[in-house]
């Protein structure tokens, strides 16, 4: 029974050792955490400590097997050993004893390090031989797992700031959102008719809206025929009317497209604003590059205002209309 208990405790230590993170322990050791200061030297040894634990476990359980087979018949021994393996090493160790195994590693860190150093002449070639036949298993971390990890982390647990943690969480979630989720809805978009004269009163009204982009509506008041940018209309002598000042190419993006797609086409077209349309090709809002960047930085809510970015010259082929191009 004593040998069996020792085997189970060694298995708990092996299971607990496997859950430890070297970088995490290093960080907390630097923060003067007592447990991390004892566990980090064990984990920093790489495979040495693990092989020492496995060797001790093999010796102890081999002794249990020998004693069982010497005192029982072959079929009884087979049944007893099978039950012991399942209950002691799978059920107890994997489900219940991992935390206790980590505590044992903390308590026994000094003698375990000393034993590992003493067995170094055996462990060093054994470790090289062992890993020469096994490729290191790649660590697979899904987006969902990483999101859960970030949600559970506070600035006190890491050297990342609260701002950096928020940005990381936003970067992982922004692609799951659609253009419709963050667009400026049509009800809040200021539009101008194509035949409007850019008088001082009109310019003052547009400036006071705080917006930088204004869709230009055609005579039917439904079709977007251009985009008026605030920086293009400050000189009324140069542009006496909306039609003369507007950008005649209009770029559309579907409201159901993901933000990762929208960011990509913003980059490719060098545009700063898209008109958002629905499946019926009706305008339902606009979206700007700033809106997407705010989502990535975890600061949604602020909408476009003055000081717009000067767009670069664009080379986008027409889609059959002289005034519209659809970003797909």
N, C-alpha and C positions, 0 to 999 in steps of 0.2 A: 504493500500500500504506500509506503514511503517513497519507493522508486516511482510509482505511478503519479503521486502528487508532484514529485520533482519534475517529471516529464510534462505534466499539464502546465506547471508554472513556467517551464522553459518555453513551451508552445505559446503561452500568453505573452511572454517577452518577445518572441519572434514576431507574433502578430502585431503587437504594439510598436515594435521597431519599424515594421514595414509602413506604418501610418505616419511616421515622423518626416518632416520636411527639413532638409539641411538649411535652406535659406531662411526659413521661418525660425528655426532654433538659433541660427547665427544672429538674426535681428534681436531676438529677445535676450540672448546671452549678452549682447552689447548694452541692453537696457537693464542689466544686472538682475534679471529674473533667475531665482535660485535653481529651479528645476531645469531651465534651459541651459544654464552654465554646466550642469552635470550631464545633460543629454547630448549637447552639441559635440563634445569630444568623442562620444560613442558613434554618432552618425557620421562625423568627419573621417572616421577610420575606413569608411567605405564598406567593403565586403568582409573585412577582418572580423569585426564583432559579430556580424550575422553568421559567418561560418563557425565561429566559436560556439555560439548558441546552438546552432544546428548539430554540431559535433557532440556537445553535451547531451542534447535531447536524444540523439541516436544511441549513445551509450546507455542512457538511463532506460529508454524504452526497450532496447535490445535485452537488457537484464530482466525487465518485466516479462518479455516474451519467453525467455529461457526458463524463468521460474514457473510460469504458467504451464508450459509444455512438460516440465518435469513433474508437476503435481497433478496433472489431469490428462485424460485421454486425448487423442488427436482431434476428435470431433468437438469435444468439450472445449479444448484449447482454441480451436478455430472460432467457435461461437463467442467465447469470452473475449478474445482479442479483437474480434470484429466489433463487438459492443463497446469495448473500451476505446477503440479508435474513433468510432462514430460519436459517442457521447462526450468523451474527454477532449478529443482533439478537434472536433468539428462543431458540435453544439455549444459546449462550454467555452471553448477558446474563441471561436469566431463571433459568437453572439453576446457573450457576457464578460469575458475576462481581458479584453484588450485594454481597457482603462487601468485595470489592476496590473497588467503586464508593463505598462508605461511607468507606473509607480515603482514596480520592482526594479526597472532599469535605473530609475533615479536613486533608489536606495543602494543598489549594488553596482553603481557605475565605477567606483574606484577598483574593487576587486575584479570586475569584469574587464576593465582596461588592463589591469596587471596580468590577468590570465591570457588575454589576447596577445599582449607583448611577449609573454613567456612561450606561447605557442606559435610565435611568428615564423620560426623556421619550418613549421609544418603548414601553417595557414597561407603563407605567401605563395609557395608553388601550387598548393591546392586551389587557391583562388584563381591563379592564372590558368590552371588546367580547366577549372570549372567554367570560366567565362570564355575560354577559347572555343568551346563547343556550343555556346549559346549566344545568339545575337541579342543585344539589349532590346527589350520590348519597348516600343515607342509609347510615350505617354499620350493618351487621348483625352482631351478635355473639350467637352461640347460647349456651345455658347450658353445653353441653359445652366450648365454646371458653373460656368464662370460668372454668370449673372447672380446665381445664388451665393457664390463666394463673396462677390462684391457687396451684396446686400447685407451680408453678415459681418462685414469688416467696418470698423470705425477708425477715424484718424489716429486714435490712441493705440490701435493694433498694428500700425504700419508706419513707415516713414513717408507715405503719401499724404498730401494735404486733403482737406475736405473738398476743395475745388477740383483737385485731380481725380479723386474718387468719383465725383459727380460727372465729370467729363467721360471717364471710362464707362460708367453705367449708361450714359446717353449714347455713346458711340455704339454700344452693343444693341441698343433698342431702336435707334432712329430708323434703320433700314426696314423695320417691321411696320412702320407707319407709311401712310399714303399721302399723296399730294393734297387730297381732300382734307386730311386731318389738320394740316397747318396752313392752308391757303388763307389769304384774305378774302372772305366771302363777298359775293357781288353786292350785298346790301351795304358793305362798308367801302366799296371801291368808288372813287370819284371818277366819273367819265365826262368827256367833253364831246360835243357834236362836231362833225368834220367841218361844218361851215362857220364855226365860231371865229370872230375876229379877236385877235389878242390885244385888246385894249388895256390900258392901265388898271381899270376896275376888274377885268377878268383875270389879269395876272395877279393882282392882289388877292383875289378870292382863291385862286389856285395855290398861291404861296401859303395862305393861312390854313389850308387843309393839313399841312405838314407832310403831305405825300410827295414822292419823287417821281412817280409814274402815273400816267393817266391814259387809260384806253380811249381811243377815239372811235366814236360810234358813227356808222353810216347814216344815210338819210332814212333808212327803215328803223333806226334806233335799236336794232337787234344785232347787226353785224359789226364786228370789230374790224375797222379798216386801217388802223394805224396805232402807234404808241407815242404819246407825247411825254418827253422827259423834261423835268424842271430846268435842267441846266441848258436846254436848247431854246428856251423861250424867254430868257432874260433880256434879250436885245429885240425889242419890238420893231425897230427899224429894219432889222435883217429878216425877221419873220413876222409879217403883219397878220398872219392868219394861222389857225391850227393846222390846216391842210399843208401849208408851206413849211411849218416847223416840225411836223410829226415824222416819225420813222415809219416808212411805208411798209416795211417788212414786219409782219406780226408773227410771233412764235407761240405755238399752242402746245400744251401738254395735257394728257388725259388725267382726269381727277383720280382715277383708280391706280395710276402708276405709283411705284414705291419711291421713297425719298432717295434711295441709293441710285435709282435710274435718273431721277431729276438732277441730282448732283452731277452725274456723269455727263448729261447733255448740257448742263450749264457750263461745265468745263470745256466741252468740245465746241460749243457755239460761241463762247466768250460773251454770252448774253448776261443781263442782270435781272431780267424779268420775263416771265412767261404768262400768257393768258391761259387760264385753266378752263377746259370745256368738258362737257359730259358726253354720254354716248350719242346724244342727239346733236352734237356739235354746237350746243348753246353755251355761251359764256356763263360760268358759275363763280368766277373769282379770278384772282391773280396770285402768283407766287414769285418771290424774289430769292436771290441767292442768299440774302441776309437771313431770311426765314429759316432756310435749311441749316446755315451755320449756327444759328441760335439753338436749333434742336441738337446739333452735335455737341455744342458747348454746354448743353443742359440749362439754357436760359431762354425758354420759349416765352412768348407773350409780347415782346417788344416788336412793333411793326416798323415798316419803313418810314423814314422821314427825310428831311433835306440832306444835302451833301451827297447826292448820288454819285456813283462811280461812272466815269466816262467810258462807254462801251467801245471796244475795238471794232475795226472794220470787219465785217462778216462776209464770208463766202459760202452761202447756203443756197442751193438750187431751189427754184420755185417748185411748187406742188401743183402747178396748173393755173394758179391765180397770181396776178401781178402783185398782190398785197398780202399774201398769207403763206406761211410755211409751217408745217406741222412737225414737231419734234417727236420722233418715234424711237 
